[in-house]
Amino acid sequence: MAPKGNLFQRLQHLDDAGSAERQAARQRRQQQSSAEILQTFLAYRLEDAAEKMALGITIGDPLTLQHEPTNQWDPNAVKVFWREKWIGYIPKDMAALIAAEVPEARDGLEAVVTGLATTSRRDAFRLQIAIPIPRASRRLRELGVSSSFAWDVDRTSGSDKLRLVISCSEGAFRELQELLAASFDVSKCGYSYYPAQDGRHYPWYLSLTDASGRAPEDPDVVEQLIRSHFGVPSESTRVRERQERLKELEEKQEEISTRLETSRAEQRRLQREFDTSRSALERRAQKALAEGEQAIELAQSVEGELRQELDLKEQELQLALAEIQTLSDQLAQISTELEVNTLELDYFRQQSGSGGSGEFAVTPWTAADGGDGKAEDQEISDRLLMSLRRLAGSERLRPRQCLELVSEELCPGHLLVLDSAWRSADEAKGFEYGDRLFELLWLLATSFREQKFAGAPDLVAGQQAFGASSYAPRESQTIENNQQARRERTFSYGDKTIEMWQHLKIGVKDSENRTLRIHFCWDADLGQVVIGHCGRHLHVPGH
């Protein structure tokens, strides 16, 4: 058995040379077919670590996981192979989760080495593993198995420290550790494979103390620091903000309902006056007829006078009906917004889940290994979008050119443009705002499609991708109940016939050169956004 000092020197040397290997490991994980990542480890006694190190295992090496249902001790056991050599078993709790929720483990599941570390007391050795999940089940998603950045404050923390639980990539965790270490003492940090509070899977944790050795007095300072750097609030803050917004919308809906009831009462009053005036008119007309021909001129004069009064009452009634229609439209808009926020709240509650908390920590060798370039890639993408939008505006691209540029050149396979959409785009060749049309098509092929792949409902994905001013989840009841309007918004492709009420809006004027509508739907089977119409405003009853 190699001396412990020797082993620590070899581990330290490997850690010093590990930055490039970690970066290659991250790139390998990013090339996997799915964005969901499940993280775990293999544990060895320190006296066995030298034997494993002698094999030459390094960060970024591929591994194979195999479910072993015939294991006499644990039917959920999952063996780990490195270059066809068995090197150990996944921890029991995590093995049960993989055996139940990842059917690919029966035939062999690919994984990658992401870290090599000892415990804080240096009495054990850890081989950290990242497992890409081809098709994450509902249970895995509820546990938070994802590569997206999410974090929260552990409510079980005591007064001696503030513990944070994080779900992110290893590079983002190291970056967060450096950020917090500049202002606080990161007393403990590392990896934990147990589900944390509310049953969500947070594979990393940090414990913070201030200069006095106790938990920071104001946790909001920590949240502001993380939010300013990563742009992500804590999960508890997300839920609280949406609950507050939901309460505001409920209050506004109640106010609109009160105003609507007042208008209806005014309508009933005007209707009574109208009926009274009509009855008076009939009585006076009968009296004039009874007086005979001698009173015809007088009767005609009175009748004309009363008809003028009746017209005024009818005009007042029409104004009241128009005001009621306006308030009804406002109520429908508020109800839609309330439904969007309710769906968002349910969506994040589903992601938060419910359950207990747990922790199993490992102290890594280094505090950071650099960023993964995602921020730079996002900046390049934003600059490319702005440049292409300016180009579309300066070159006055036509709708067909915008469709071809996004669906065939920039994002092939993301959009399914039907023949009806190409025809409507050709008919709208005089449309002037090509830059705005290009931006909406780009967001439809990228941001909206990514939201749908992440499982967001249509309302949530549309609001987050386009905003309320450019996106409408449905048409008004008047349009949806009209046969001609329904026919124009019904499209067929393959063996499917779809009514596309969901649409994007540019302009509100009655000008074909300044107003355009994009009607679309999401096809989960194809993994594409289907566009049925990209042209003039479709039929609106009475317009």
C-alpha positions in Angstrom: 0.0 0.0 0.0 1.4 3.4 -1.0 2.1 5.9 1.9 -0.6 8.5 2.5 1.8 11.4 1.9 2.7 10.0 -1.5 -1.0 9.7 -2.4 -1.8 13.2 -1.4 1.1 14.5 -3.4 -0.2 12.6 -6.5 -3.7 13.9 -5.9 -2.4 17.5 -5.6 -0.4 17.2 -8.8 -3.4 15.8 -10.6 -5.5 18.8 -9.3 -2.9 21.3 -10.5 -3.1 19.9 -14.0 -6.8 19.2 -14.0 -8.2 22.6 -15.4 -7.9 21.5 -19.0 -9.2 18.1 -18.3 -12.3 19.6 -16.5 -12.9 21.8 -19.4 -12.8 18.8 -21.8 -15.2 17.0 -19.4 -17.6 19.8 -19.5 -17.5 19.9 -23.3 -18.1 16.2 -23.4 -21.2 16.6 -21.1 -22.5 19.4 -23.3 -22.2 17.2 -26.4 -24.6 14.7 -24.9 -28.2 14.4 -26.4 -29.9 15.8 -23.3 -29.5 18.8 -21.0 -30.4 16.8 -17.8 -27.4 15.8 -15.7 -27.5 13.4 -12.7 -24.4 13.7 -10.4 -23.1 11.1 -7.9 -19.8 9.5 -6.8 -17.9 6.4 -5.9 -16.4 6.2 -2.4 -13.2 4.3 -1.5 -11.2 3.8 1.7 -8.0 5.8 1.6 -5.9 2.6 1.6 -7.7 1.5 -1.6 -7.3 4.8 -3.4 -3.7 4.2 -4.5 -4.8 1.0 -6.3 -7.5 3.0 -8.2 -5.1 5.9 -8.9 -2.6 3.3 -10.4 -5.2 2.4 -13.0 -4.8 5.9 -14.5 -8.3 7.2 -14.1 -8.4 10.9 -15.0 -11.1 13.7 -15.2 -13.0 13.4 -18.5 -12.7 9.6 -18.8 -15.9 7.9 -20.0 -17.5 5.3 -17.7 -20.3 2.7 -18.2 -23.0 2.1 -15.6 -24.8 -1.3 -15.6 -27.8 -2.3 -13.5 -27.2 -5.7 -11.7 -30.6 -7.0 -10.7 -29.1 -10.4 -9.7 -27.0 -8.9 -6.9 -27.7 -11.0 -3.8 -27.3 -8.0 -1.5 -29.2 -5.3 -3.4 -31.3 -5.9 -6.5 -31.0 -2.2 -7.3 -27.2 -2.3 -7.4 -25.5 -0.4 -10.3 -21.9 -1.4 -11.2 -19.4 1.1 -12.7 -16.9 0.1 -15.4 -13.8 2.0 -16.6 -12.4 0.7 -19.8 -14.4 -2.6 -19.2 -12.9 -2.9 -15.8 -15.2 -3.0 -12.8 -14.2 -0.2 -10.3 -17.1 -0.1 -7.8 -20.8 0.5 -7.1 -23.0 3.6 -7.1 -24.2 4.6 -3.6 -27.3 2.6 -2.5 -29.9 5.4 -2.5 -28.8 6.8 -5.8 -28.7 3.3 -7.3 -32.3 2.7 -6.4 -33.2 6.0 -8.1 -31.3 5.1 -11.3 -32.7 1.5 -11.4 -36.3 2.8 -11.0 -36.2 5.9 -13.3 -33.5 5.3 -15.9 -34.4 2.2 -18.0 -31.2 2.7 -20.1 -29.2 1.4 -17.1 -30.2 -2.2 -18.0 -28.3 -2.1 -21.3 -25.5 0.2 -20.2 -25.6 3.9 -19.3 -22.8 6.3 -20.3 -21.2 8.6 -17.7 -18.1 10.7 -17.3 -15.5 11.4 -14.5 -15.9 15.0 -13.3 -13.7 15.1 -10.2 -11.3 13.3 -7.9 -11.2 14.4 -4.2 -10.6 13.4 -0.6 -13.0 14.1 2.3 -12.3 17.1 4.7 -10.7 14.7 7.2 -8.8 12.9 4.5 -10.1 9.5 5.6 -11.7 8.6 2.3 -11.4 9.1 -1.5 -14.2 10.2 -3.9 -14.6 9.7 -7.6 -17.2 12.2 -8.8 -19.4 11.2 -11.8 -21.8 13.1 -14.1 -24.6 11.0 -15.8 -26.4 12.5 -18.8 -30.0 11.3 -18.7 -31.4 10.7 -22.3 -35.1 11.0 -21.2 -35.6 12.3 -17.7 -38.8 11.0 -16.1 -41.3 13.2 -14.2 -39.9 12.1 -10.9 -36.3 13.0 -11.9 -37.5 16.4 -13.1 -39.4 16.9 -9.8 -36.2 16.2 -8.0 -34.5 19.0 -10.0 -32.3 16.9 -12.3 -31.3 19.6 -14.7 -28.2 21.5 -15.9 -29.9 24.9 -15.3 -28.7 27.1 -12.4 -31.0 27.1 -9.4 -30.4 27.7 -5.7 -32.1 28.2 -2.4 -31.4 28.8 1.3 -31.6 25.6 3.4 -34.3 26.3 6.0 -32.7 23.8 8.4 -29.6 26.0 8.8 -28.8 27.1 12.4 -27.5 30.4 13.7 -23.9 29.2 13.4 -23.9 29.3 9.6 -26.0 30.0 6.5 -26.2 27.0 4.2 -27.0 27.3 0.5 -28.0 24.4 -1.8 -27.3 24.7 -5.5 -28.1 22.9 -8.7 -25.7 23.8 -11.5 -22.7 22.7 -13.5 -19.4 22.1 -11.7 -17.9 25.2 -13.4 -20.8 27.4 -12.2 -20.4 26.0 -8.7 -16.7 26.9 -8.6 -17.5 30.4 -9.9 -20.1 30.8 -7.2 -17.7 29.6 -4.5 -15.1 32.3 -5.6 -17.8 35.0 -5.7 -18.9 34.3 -2.1 -15.4 33.7 -0.7 -14.6 37.3 -1.4 -17.2 38.5 1.2 -17.7 35.6 3.5 -16.0 32.6 5.0 -17.0 29.5 3.0 -16.6 27.2 5.9 -17.8 24.1 4.1 -18.6 23.4 0.5 -18.9 20.4 -1.8 -21.1 17.7 -3.2 -24.2 16.0 -1.8 -26.2 13.4 -3.6 -29.2 13.2 -1.2 -32.4 15.2 -2.1 -32.4 18.5 -0.2 -35.4 20.4 1.3 -38.8 20.0 -0.4 -37.5 16.9 -2.2 -35.6 18.9 -4.9 -32.2 17.5 -6.1 -29.4 20.1 -5.3 -26.1 18.3 -6.0 -23.9 21.1 -4.4 -23.9 23.0 -1.1 -22.1 25.9 0.6 -22.0 26.9 4.3 -21.3 30.6 4.9 -20.2 32.5 8.1 -19.3 36.1 8.6 -16.3 37.7 10.3 -17.7 36.8 13.7 -18.0 33.1 12.8 -21.8 33.1 12.7 -24.4 33.2 10.0 -24.7 36.5 8.0 -27.2 38.7 9.8 -29.0 39.7 6.5 -29.5 36.8 4.1 -30.8 39.3 1.5 -27.2 40.6 1.0 -26.2 37.1 -0.1 -29.2 36.8 -2.4 -28.5 40.3 -4.0 -24.9 39.2 -4.6 -25.8 35.9 -6.3 -28.7 37.6 -8.2 -26.4 40.4 -9.5 -23.8 37.9 -10.8 -26.0 35.0 -12.1 -29.3 36.8 -12.6 -31.2 34.0 -10.8 -33.2 34.6 -7.5 -33.6 31.8 -4.9 -36.5 29.4 -5.4 -38.2 30.7 -2.3 -38.1 34.3 -3.7 -39.5 33.1 -7.0 -42.5 31.5 -5.4 -43.1 34.5 -3.1 -42.9 37.0 -5.9 -45.4 35.1 -8.0 -47.8 34.8 -5.0 -47.6 38.6 -4.6 -48.3 39.1 -8.3 -51.2 36.7 -8.1 -52.7 38.6 -5.2 -52.4 41.9 -7.1 -54.1 40.4 -10.1 -56.9 39.1 -8.0 -57.5 42.5 -6.4 -57.5 44.1 -9.9 -60.0 41.5 -11.1 -62.3 42.3 -8.2 -62.1 46.0 -9.1 -63.0 45.3 -12.7 -65.9 43.1 -11.6 -67.2 45.9 -9.4 -67.1 48.4 -12.3 -68.7 45.9 -14.6 -71.6 45.4 -12.2 -72.0 49.2 -11.9 -72.2 49.5 -15.7 -74.8 46.7 -15.9 -76.9 48.5 -13.3 -76.7 51.7 -15.5 -77.7 49.6 -18.5 -80.8 48.3 -16.7 -81.7 51.9 -15.7 -81.4 53.1 -19.3 -83.4 50.1 -20.5 -86.2 51.0 -18.1 -86.2 54.6 -19.3 -86.3 53.4 -22.8 -89.2 51.1 -22.2 -91.1 53.9 -20.4 -90.5 56.3 -23.3 -91.6 53.7 -25.8 -94.9 53.1 -23.8 -95.5 56.8 -23.7 -94.9 57.1 -27.4 -97.5 54.4 -28.1 -100.1 56.0 -25.9 -99.6 59.4 -27.4 -99.8 58.0 -30.9 -103.0 56.2 -30.2 -104.5 59.4 -28.8 -103.5 61.3 -31.9 -105.1 58.8 -34.2 -108.3 58.9 -32.1 -108.6 62.7 -32.6 -108.8 62.1 -36.3 -107.6 63.8 -39.3 -107.9 67.2 -37.7 -105.0 66.3 -35.3 -102.8 64.6 -37.8 -100.3 67.4 -38.1 -100.1 67.8 -34.3 -99.7 64.0 -33.9 -96.9 63.9 -36.5 -95.1 66.8 -34.7 -95.4 65.0 -31.3 -94.3 61.7 -32.9 -91.2 63.3 -34.4 -90.4 64.9 -31.1 -90.7 61.6 -29.3 -88.7 59.8 -31.9 -85.8 62.2 -31.4 -86.0 61.5 -27.7 -86.1 57.8 -28.4 -83.0 58.1 -30.7 -81.1 59.8 -27.9 -82.1 57.0 -25.5 -81.0 54.4 -28.0 -77.6 56.2 -28.4 -77.2 56.3 -24.7 -78.0 52.6 -24.6 -75.4 51.8 -27.3 -72.8 53.8 -25.5 -73.5 51.8 -22.3 -73.3 48.6 -24.3 -70.0 49.7 -25.8 -68.6 50.5 -22.3 -69.7 47.1 -21.1 -67.9 45.4 -24.0 -64.7 47.3 -23.2 -64.9 46.3 -19.6 -65.6 42.7 -20.6 -62.5 42.7 -22.9 -60.4 44.2 -20.0 -61.7 41.4 -17.7 -60.8 38.8 -20.2 -57.3 40.2 -20.5 -56.8 40.3 -16.8 -58.2 36.7 -16.5 -55.7 35.6 -19.2 -52.9 37.3 -17.3 -54.1 35.7 -14.1 -54.1 32.3 -15.7 -50.6 32.8 -17.0 -49.3 33.6 -13.6 -51.2 30.8 -12.0 -49.7 28.4 -14.5 -46.2 29.8 -13.8 -46.8 29.4 -10.1 -47.9 25.8 -10.5 -45.0 25.1 -12.9 -42.4 26.3 -10.3 -44.3 24.5 -7.5 -44.1 21.3 -9.5 -40.4 21.9 -10.0 -39.9 22.6 -6.3 -41.8 19.4 -5.3 -42.1 18.3 -1.7 -40.1 16.1 0.7 -37.3 16.0 3.3 -33.7 17.2 3.2 -30.3 15.5 3.3 -26.6 16.2 2.9 -23.4 14.2 2.1 -20.4 16.5 1.6 -17.1 16.1 -0.2 -14.4 18.8 -0.1 -12.8 19.1 -3.6 -9.2 19.9 -4.2 -9.6 23.4 -5.8 -11.8 26.4 -5.4 -12.4 27.1 -9.1 -11.7 25.8 -12.5 -12.9 28.7 -14.7 -16.2 29.4 -16.5 -17.6 27.3 -19.3 -18.1 30.2 -21.8 -21.9 30.3 -21.6 -22.0 34.0 -20.9 -19.7 34.7 -23.8 -21.8 32.5 -26.1 -25.0 34.3 -25.0 -23.4 37.7 -25.7 -22.3 36.6 -29.2 -25.8 35.3 -29.8 -27.4 38.6 -28.7 -25.0 40.6 -30.9 -25.7 38.3 -33.8 -29.5 38.7 -33.4 -29.1 42.6 -33.2 -26.9 42.6 -36.3 -29.2 40.4 -38.3 -32.2 42.4 -37.2 -30.5 45.7 -38.4 -29.6 44.0 -41.6 -33.3 42.8 -42.1 -34.4 46.4 -41.5 -31.8 48.1 -43.8 -32.3 45.6 -46.6 -36.1 45.7 -46.2 -36.4 41.9 -46.3 -39.8 40.6 -47.3 -41.7 38.1 -45.2 -40.7 35.2 -47.4 -37.0 36.2 -47.1 -37.3 36.4 -43.3 -39.0 32.9 -43.2 -36.2 31.4 -45.4 -33.4 33.0 -43.4 -34.6 31.7 -40.1 -36.2 28.3 -41.0 -33.6 27.2 -43.6 -30.4 29.1 -42.9 -30.1 30.0 -39.2 -32.3 27.4 -37.4 -32.9 24.4 -39.8 -35.3 21.8 -38.4 -36.7 24.1 -35.7 -39.6 25.5 -37.7 -42.1 23.6 -40.0 -43.5 26.3 -42.4 -46.7 25.1 -44.1 -47.5 26.0 -47.7 -50.3 28.3 -46.5 -47.6 30.3 -44.6 -45.4 30.6 -47.7 -48.5 31.8 -49.7 -49.5 34.4 -47.1 -45.9 35.6 -46.8 -45.8 36.2 -50.6 -49.1 38.1 -50.5 -47.7 40.4 -47.8 -44.6 41.3 -49.9 -45.1 45.0 -49.2 -44.8 44.6 -45.4 -42.3 47.3 -44.1 -41.1 46.0 -40.7 -38.9 43.1 -41.8 -36.6 43.7 -38.8 -39.4 43.1 -36.3 -40.7 40.1 -38.2 -37.2 38.6 -38.2 -36.8 39.0 -34.5 -40.2 37.3 -33.7 -39.3 34.4 -36.0 -35.9 34.1 -34.4 -37.4 34.0 -30.9 -40.0 31.5 -32.1 -37.3 29.1 -33.4 -35.0 29.5 -30.3 -36.4 30.9 -27.0 -40.0 29.6 -27.4 -38.9 26.2 -28.7 -36.5 25.8 -25.7 -39.2 26.7 -23.3 -41.5 24.0 -24.7 -38.7 21.4 -24.6 -38.2 22.4 -20.9 -41.9 21.5 -20.3 -43.4 25.0 -20.0 -47.1 25.5 -20.9 -47.9 27.5 -24.0 -49.0 30.6 -22.0 -45.8 30.6 -19.9 -43.5 29.9 -22.8 -45.2 32.6 -24.9 -45.1 35.3 -22.2 -41.4 34.6 -21.4 -40.3 34.5 -25.0 -42.2 37.4 -26.5 -43.9 39.4 -23.8 -47.6 40.3 -23.5 -47.6 43.0 -26.2 -46.5 40.8 -29.1 -48.0 37.4 -28.0 -51.6 36.3 -27.8 -52.5 32.8 -26.5 -56.0 32.9 -28.1 -58.5 35.0 -30.0 -61.6 36.7 -28.6 -64.8 34.6 -28.2 -66.4 36.6 -31.0 -63.7 35.5 -33.4 -63.5 31.9 -32.2 -67.3 31.5 -32.5 -67.3 32.8 -36.1 -67.3 30.1 -38.8 -65.3 32.0 -41.4 -62.7 33.1 -38.8 -62.4 29.5 -37.6 -61.9 28.2 -41.1 -59.1 30.7 -41.9 -57.3 29.7 -38.7 -57.5 25.9 -39.3 -54.5 24.3 -41.0 -53.6 20.7 -42.0 -50.2 18.9 -42.3 -49.4 15.2 -42.4 -52.4 13.5 -40.8 -53.2 16.4 -38.5 -55.7 19.3 -38.6 -55.0 22.0 -36.1 -56.9 25.3 -35.1 -54.1 27.8 -34.6 -55.5 30.4 -32.2 -52.0 31.2 -30.8 -50.4 34.0 -32.7 -47.8 36.8 -32.7 -48.7 40.4 -33.5 -47.0 43.3 -35.4 -49.1 46.4 -35.7 -52.8 47.2 -35.1 -53.6 49.5 -38.0 -55.7 48.5 -41.1 -52.6 48.5 -43.3 -51.2 45.4 -45.0 -47.8 47.1 -45.1 -47.7 47.8 -41.4 -49.7 45.0 -39.8 -48.9 41.2 -39.8 -49.9 38.1 -37.9 -48.1 34.8 -37.3 -50.4 31.9 -36.4 -48.5 28.8 -35.0 -48.6 25.8 -32.7 -46.1 23.5 -31.0 -45.9 19.9 -32.2 -44.3 17.8 -29.4 -44.0 14.7 -31.6 -41.9 16.5 -34.3 -40.1 18.8 -31.8 -40.9 21.7 -34.1 -42.9 24.9 -34.1 -45.5 24.7 -36.9 -46.3 28.0 -38.7 -49.6 28.0 -40.6 -49.9 31.7 -41.5 -47.4 34.6 -41.8 -49.2 37.5 -43.5 -52.2 39.9 -43.3 -54.6 40.0 -40.3 -57.1 37.2 -40.8 -60.9 37.7 -40.8 -62.4 39.5 -37.9 -66.3 39.5 -37.7 -67.9 42.9 -38.3 -64.6 44.5 -39.4 
